[in-house]
């Protein structure tokens, strides 16, 4: 019941905090804003950023799925915020956003792979970009499949079809 009637506290708030923390950590690592004993925060910090980002994204997605279920089953009839969200986020928007994230993440990984092969498989100068690219890929695929799931869940049931049987 908590998931259906109170998804903001169970999913949306923790997911948003983790996603923001992870993406902020990626930003700090990629731009070199923080160092430890003169060394940049690199691969390990990037991995933690990926973990926070992906877990936050998944929790947030589950919260949106829960709110959509609650709304589609009329537990949450007059949710203006969700109505505004779905004016922006429809199947096409979700597929475009997810595909864009996949493309950007894939492009970064392809560039890193090319650099790695050209350097005779020596360590990359900026390996933290690999964890950021992985984050974008995972979130991109998650967005595509969430858009498909939400679109299917939001479909109106045809009452006349059930009566014809």
Secondary structure, 3 states (H helix, E strand, C coil): CHHHHCHHHHHHHHHHHHHHHHHHHHHHHHHCCCEECCEECCHHHHHHHHHHHHHHHHHHHHHHHHHHHHHHCCCCCCCHHHHHHHHHCCHHHHHHHHHHHHHHHHHHHHHHHHHHHHCCCCCCCCCHHHHHHHHHHHHHHHHHHHHHHHHHHCCCCCHHHHHHC
